Amino acid sequence: MPVPHLTTALKGPLLELESRIIAAQPQIEHWFRSQWQHHDTPFYGSVDLRNSGFKLAPVDMNLFPGGFNNLNPEFLPLAVQAAQSAVDKVCPEARSLLLIPENHTRNTFYLQNVATLAHIFGQAGLKVRLGSLNPEITEPTELVAANGDKLLLEPLVRQGNRLRLADGFDPCVVLLNNDLSAGIPALLQNLEQALLPPLHAGWAVRRKTHHFRAYDQVCQDFSRLLSIDPWLINPYFAQCSNLDFHSRQGEEELARTVDEMLAKIRVKYAEYGITQDPFVIVKADAGTYGMGIMSVKSAEEVVGLNRKARNKMSVVKEGLEVSEVIVQEGVYTFESINEAVAEPVIYMMDRYVIGGFYRVHTGRGIDENLNAPGMHFVPLSFECPCLPDKAGEPDCPPNRFYAYGVIARLALLASALELEATDPDA
Amino acid sequence: MPVPHLTTALKGPLLELESRIIAAQPQIEHWFRSQWQHHDTPFYGSVDLRNSGFKLAPVDMNLFPGGFNNLNPEFLPLAVQAAQSAVDKVCPEARSLLLIPENHTRNTFYLQNVATLAHIFGQAGLKVRLGSLNPEITEPTELVAANGDKLLLEPLVRQGNRLRLADGFDPCVVLLNNDLSAGIPALLQNLEQALLPPLHAGWAVRRKTHHFRAYDQVCQDFSRLLSIDPWLINPYFAQCSNLDFHSRQGEEELARTVDEMLAKIRVKYAEYGITQDPFVIVKADAGTYGMGIMSVKSAEEVVGLNRKARNKMSVVKEGLEVSEVIVQEGVYTFESINEAVAEPVIYMMDRYVIGGFYRVHTGRGIDENLNAPGMHFVPLSFECPCLPDKAGEPDCPPNRFYAYGVIARLALLASALELEATDPDA
């Protein structure tokens, strides 16, 4: 697989923030080490970042990351080493791992992600097999990924408190790559095997607002460490509940929230001399896959939505109704390559940044969501690892990617806090 | 730095052993994870391997490895990640590291190794400075490595039980890249800072025979796991003490030991249909740098040595007298590139294999020691990481390097046992 060069994507104005991050690298790494002494690292995760040149912030944190197939294959050894560390912490005696992917078996790019994950854990020394929650998978079924890799999906068998496959395969660890949007299946409840990530990391329980509340906390600490305005790395957000897009219930409150947030952003834009129009993103608080999302620049845009827009907003993955949304400050994407908008996604396993890629999309604007249904982005893997080059310019690819890795790890740490706060056994 | 291709170096006969190692990868990785639950991993290390096609074995284990500069720079991120893990275990609160190199400041390739190590720990997020035990370094001294990298060596200052630099730099961790052949300096004794590797890992205390005794033990277990003859991965060895090469004291006993070992090897060669002549290596039990080493094919060769040979054998690094030797089964090197003999060296940090290179030397035979004074080897870094390719031939580079990594980790584990057994505080 050829790895494209990224230089043309790195056109944003030089970030004072990046310089500070590079200069403070020893303090930052020390701070992360201290944090991880007190919080359990999520097993894996990916973070969608936006870089507007004046602001670098996470807009979404995925605890069941797809897209491992988009990472630079040259750096997969980093993922393998991180996987060894992750397994070692959770279950050092593990010999075998059952990977449970999403149910959409027709997305051959997603299947390539599953194959990559299976490969990584195989390289880390585990016997890996794939078990499916999909009721259509009633017998071992071979599927072919976009790149031709073959996968064998097998039906899950619950025996007592253990999850097995039909031939008796009895995994030590069950790894979810399924975000449980449809709820927590009985099959997965009260397992005696190690189940990762925990069930409450799934969208049946998770809320974006929980995450960004935790992220607020993380940013407070980190911004103090770097003596920066936390706003530079943290988008404003607010929650709106009891919405019903069909009956227009809660519309006014939503409009008020949007209005207030736009006002707050305007103050910050004025403070930093930013001339762009502020915008906010409204999205389902429990949801993913870019469904139920709108980008608005004024409160009027959320009032009196037409039927099509209301339908679009009201339902997310697995047909779930949306009654809670997060209203999030929009962060412009000012990275581009060949005039196409590019949004970075950073991947982590255990506490380690293992790589990233850009979602490159030609047909979309800089204030739109790039992770949307039907969206065919071109992945552009990072050409170098997320390690700083202290002799390089603050904005050279290694330093920019290092800064991305730092912000992504802040989101990872926020997820650790979020999972602690929502742990039903705590 | 261009990375040469290695295909021509991989000409040895296909190893049944390599196939077994690849097939048993999940069991092997599980076994290592279990072992590391009970033993502390040495901080770092490198292992000299020999591959004769019929036998793959370590011949030396270095706990103060030089040569990091010879690793493929593309895989340095693996070293950085492993360094983070290593530091995290030993001293998660660490902010700064003092690296103490060897005293030979004129070896510019060694200086490049020191620069690479400093770079790795810098990338891992530590403030790194260099302190010297060399009495000639009385003030901060800039040295230039072979590749032009600049290093600042500074005199050490002992204050109470802490090691510092003159300007007050007070490191959290002191990392030795000096093997203490000259004894343990008072400066390093009873430090309250974390000192790595521990003092008893230095050649003032260490003995090759201690290591290979521990390696015997490791090989017993591992060979049972793989159902192989331990001899395939373990060279015979014996110790001879109370030698005085100058007065020829102990010569007869040495000859007898050599004779017995050659007889044992002959039995094994017959069992496996190997037609080569057995040979043994006689080397100082406490020593390194390829000094005090001879390769012999009959007992007569160690009797009545001429003055030159006796002088060569009697003194190792730092002018120490040799009175104990290890007599070790010689393992042929059947790897070559462009008709030059190639000996693999594998590097590890924490429990991770982070890469390796070949010492390539045109002027030496397949039964000679390749790490000798005045020897100008050409380093040939491994072109891929030491991870298996299960779809590949057992002998393809990734699989061969994986097998090398496995054997190297056995030696690393043996060092862990060795350091436990020789720990003065245990």
HADDOCK unambig.tbl for C-alpha pairs under 7 A between the chains (distance, minus, plus):
assign (segid A and resid 25 and name CA) (segid B and resid 125 and name CA) 6.02 0.50 0.50
assign (segid A and resid 26 and name CA) (segid B and resid 95 and name CA) 6.78 0.50 0.50
assign (segid A and resid 26 and name CA) (segid B and resid 125 and name CA) 4.36 0.50 0.50
assign (segid A and resid 26 and name CA) (segid B and resid 126 and name CA) 5.28 0.50 0.50
assign (segid A and resid 26 and name CA) (segid B and resid 127 and name CA) 6.34 0.50 0.50
assign (segid A and resid 29 and name CA) (segid B and resid 125 and name CA) 5.15 0.50 0.50
assign (segid A and resid 30 and name CA) (segid B and resid 93 and name CA) 6.72 0.50 0.50
assign (segid A and resid 30 and name CA) (segid B and resid 94 and name CA) 6.93 0.50 0.50
assign (segid A and resid 30 and name CA) (segid B and resid 95 and name CA) 6.00 0.50 0.50
assign (segid A and resid 30 and name CA) (segid B and resid 125 and name CA) 6.96 0.50 0.50
assign (segid A and resid 33 and name CA) (segid B and resid 92 and name CA) 6.00 0.50 0.50
assign (segid A and resid 34 and name CA) (segid B and resid 92 and name CA) 6.80 0.50 0.50
assign (segid A and resid 34 and name CA) (segid B and resid 93 and name CA) 6.40 0.50 0.50
assign (segid A and resid 78 and name CA) (segid B and resid 78 and name CA) 5.90 0.50 0.50
assign (segid A and resid 92 and name CA) (segid B and resid 33 and name CA) 6.01 0.50 0.50
assign (segid A and resid 92 and name CA) (segid B and resid 34 and name CA) 6.81 0.50 0.50
assign (segid A and resid 93 and name CA) (segid B and resid 30 and name CA) 6.72 0.50 0.50
assign (segid A and resid 93 and name CA) (segid B and resid 34 and name CA) 6.41 0.50 0.50
assign (segid A and resid 94 and name CA) (segid B and resid 30 and name CA) 6.92 0.50 0.50
assign (segid A and resid 95 and name CA) (segid B and resid 26 and name CA) 6.81 0.50 0.50
assign (segid A and resid 95 and name CA) (segid B and resid 30 and name CA) 5.99 0.50 0.50
assign (segid A and resid 123 and name CA) (segid B and resid 387 and name CA) 6.64 0.50 0.50
assign (segid A and resid 123 and name CA) (segid B and resid 388 and name CA) 6.82 0.50 0.50
assign (segid A and resid 125 and name CA) (segid B and resid 25 and name CA) 6.03 0.50 0.50
assign (segid A and resid 125 and name CA) (segid B and resid 26 and name CA) 4.36 0.50 0.50
assign (segid A and resid 125 and name CA) (segid B and resid 29 and name CA) 5.13 0.50 0.50
assign (segid A and resid 125 and name CA) (segid B and resid 30 and name CA) 6.92 0.50 0.50
assign (segid A and resid 126 and name CA) (segid B and resid 26 and name CA) 5.27 0.50 0.50
assign (segid A and resid 127 and name CA) (segid B and resid 26 and name CA) 6.31 0.50 0.50
assign (segid A and resid 387 and name CA) (segid B and resid 123 and name CA) 6.64 0.50 0.50
assign (segid A and resid 388 and name CA) (segid B and resid 123 and name CA) 6.83 0.50 0.50
